[in-house]
């Protein structure tokens, strides 16, 4: 835990303090930010208050009085619940603006870790509770220079495997060997291992209507061979197999043949233009040193898809935070599933991935790139960018 940095962040945002609390290791964000052991037994409530200035304060149960001993600050031990309430009220002191893992109207579920009752309790002492969402992003999602390098290095390798996967489909079609969705899925996973990459889940490899399910998974039961005339979508993500490595996550679309259906071409052109509009918007905002939130980028991207007549077929957010997990704890590019008002900031990485899914026409298209806001405040697309359908 970097106490001085946390306190400076609170002062910069005119917040009086940050209250962390947990029960049964439910708040993984608090555990990670404070540097606590997630495997240590925790069966009682604890509270840790970091003021914008001054010494932090610990409140722990008598059964687990050593729970927060690794953290700096004074310590109060409670036993009955009445003592917990009284001690928490005293610890927080006069009325303050206090950040907690809370999101108004549950707009950002990834940050909503504190239960409503605890929020009510803190408010009953006269305090104003505000969301810690941007603070969490600052301490959980901002990637350092080493992470940025690992992301870029993973990108080179993942882009290579993506090209090899499409080539494997093309070779299989020419040879008539019955190459299938599951074959290519297993090929990608094998190549990841050979190249020193790791991933938490299998890639998405699907033809025609299969990837109209944005989280399609190839299995022996649904597996089928590729054939001429198929549309193809491959979504793959991986990171270097080393501590602190950052994921790289992309999607490319293709067609087996030389003349893809006119509508499929229109769908691809639409998502490509939507993707590029989102990138241009982010670059414009940062170039003018103006704040930009994830929901705003989603609106720019989604408006292009809507204008082309495919709005109702773009059924997911425009993008997600990327970190040591493929779906990170930073701001998402979203004004559909949630209204993500977290500010994009230097050091954050996220995907932009508009898609159109026409299951009844057996077509699905998505283009996905990664954007890293470099530490000098310049947005960068960190890998290859698909400009045309892959024709196999």
C-alpha positions, 0 to 999 in steps of 0.5 A, spaced: 500 500 500 502 506 498 499 511 503 502 517 501 499 516 494 493 514 496 492 521 500 494 525 495 489 522 490 484 524 496 486 531 496 486 532 489 479 529 489 477 533 495 475 527 498 476 527 506 478 520 506 477 512 504 473 507 508 475 500 506 471 494 510 470 487 509 467 481 511 469 474 509 474 477 504 468 479 499 472 485 497 477 483 493 479 490 491 480 492 498 484 486 499 489 488 493 489 495 494 491 495 501 496 489 500 492 484 504 493 476 504 487 474 500 488 467 503 488 469 510 482 467 514 477 472 515 470 471 519 469 478 522 468 485 520 474 490 519 474 497 517 480 501 515 480 509 514 485 513 510 484 520 511 486 525 506 491 527 511 494 524 518 494 517 521 490 511 518 485 508 523 484 500 524 477 497 527 478 490 528 474 484 532 477 481 538 477 474 535 481 477 529 485 483 532 491 482 528 487 482 522 490 489 519 497 489 523 500 489 517 497 496 515 500 503 519 495 506 523 492 506 530 487 500 532 481 499 536 478 493 538 471 491 538 466 485 540 459 487 541 455 490 535 454 496 539 461 497 540 462 496 533 457 502 531 460 506 536 467 505 535 466 506 527 462 513 529 468 515 533 473 513 528 470 517 522 469 523 526 465 529 524 461 530 518 466 528 512 466 526 504 468 519 504 469 514 498 467 507 499 466 501 494 460 503 492 456 506 485 450 510 485 444 506 482 449 500 481 452 504 475 458 500 476 457 493 479 465 492 479 466 497 484 459 495 488 462 491 494 460 494 500 453 492 502 447 497 502 446 496 510 454 498 511 453 505 507 446 506 511 450 506 517 456 510 515 451 515 512 447 515 519 453 518 522 452 524 518 457 523 512 456 523 505 458 517 501 461 517 494 464 512 489 471 510 490 470 508 482 476 513 480 480 511 486 480 504 485 482 505 477 488 509 479 490 504 484 488 497 481 488 499 473 493 503 471 499 500 468 506 501 469 511 502 464 513 494 465 506 492 464 505 496 458 511 493 455 509 486 456 502 488 453 506 490 447 510 484 447 504 479 448 500 483 442 506 481 437 505 474 439 498 474 439 497 477 432 502 472 429 497 466 432 491 470 429 494 470 422 496 462 423 489 460 425 486 463 419 492 460 415 490 454 418 483 454 416 485 456 409 490 450 408 484 446 411 479 448 406 484 447 400 486 440 402 479 438 404 482 435 411 475 437 415 479 443 419 473 445 424 472 450 429 475 446 435 481 444 431 483 451 430 481 453 438 486 447 440 491 450 435 491 457 438 491 454 445 497 450 443 501 455 440 500 460 446 503 455 450 509 454 445 510 462 445 510 462 452 503 465 453 497 464 458 490 465 458 484 464 462 479 461 457 479 458 450 479 463 444 472 464 440 472 460 434 466 460 430 463 460 423 456 463 421 451 464 426 455 460 432 459 467 434 452 471 434 453 468 441 458 473 443 461 468 448 460 462 443 465 456 446 467 450 441 465 444 444 465 437 441 458 437 441 457 443 437 463 443 433 463 443 426 468 443 420 469 450 416 466 450 409 467 455 403 462 460 404 462 460 411 463 467 415 469 466 420 470 470 427 476 469 431 477 472 438 483 470 442 486 473 448 493 472 452 498 475 456 506 473 457 506 467 462 510 471 467 508 475 474 505 482 472 504 481 465 498 484 461 493 481 457 492 483 449 485 481 446 483 482 439 477 479 434 478 479 427 473 477 422 473 473 415 470 469 409 471 463 406 471 465 399 473 471 394 466 474 394 463 475 401 455 477 401 454 484 400 451 485 407 457 482 411 461 487 407 457 492 409 456 489 417 464 489 417 465 496 414 460 499 419 464 496 425 470 498 422 468 505 422 465 505 429 471 503 431 475 508 428 470 513 430 471 511 437 479 511 437 479 518 434 474 521 439 479 518 445 485 521 441 481 528 440 479 529 447 486 527 450 489 532 445 485 537 447 487 535 455 479 534 456 476 529 460 473 523 457 469 517 460 468 510 458 460 511 457 462 517 452 466 513 447 461 508 447 456 513 445 460 515 439 462 508 437 454 506 438 452 511 434 455 509 427 452 502 428 445 505 429 446 510 423 447 504 419 441 501 421 444 495 426 443 498 432 439 493 435 444 488 433 450 491 437 448 487 443 454 488 448 458 494 451 463 497 446 469 495 450 472 493 457 478 494 461 484 490 460 489 488 466 493 482 469 486 479 467 483 480 461 477 484 464 480 489 468 478 493 474 478 500 470 473 503 466 469 500 461 467 503 454 460 502 456 453 506 456 449 500 454 450 495 460 452 500 465 453 507 465 460 507 466 462 514 468 470 513 470 475 517 467 480 514 462 487 516 464 494 515 463 496 508 464 489 505 463 488 499 457 482 498 454 478 494 448 474 497 443 470 492 439 463 493 436 460 487 433 453 486 429 450 479 430 445 477 425 443 470 427 437 469 423 442 470 417 448 466 420 452 472 420 456 475 426 462 480 425 466 484 430 473 488 430 477 488 436 483 492 438 486 495 444 488 502 446 493 504 451 493 511 454 501 512 455 504 515 461 505 521 456 497 522 455 497 520 448 492 514 446 496 508 442 492 502 438 497 497 441 497 492 435 495 490 428 488 493 426 484 490 421 482 494 415 479 488 410 475 482 411 480 476 411 478 472 405 480 465 405 
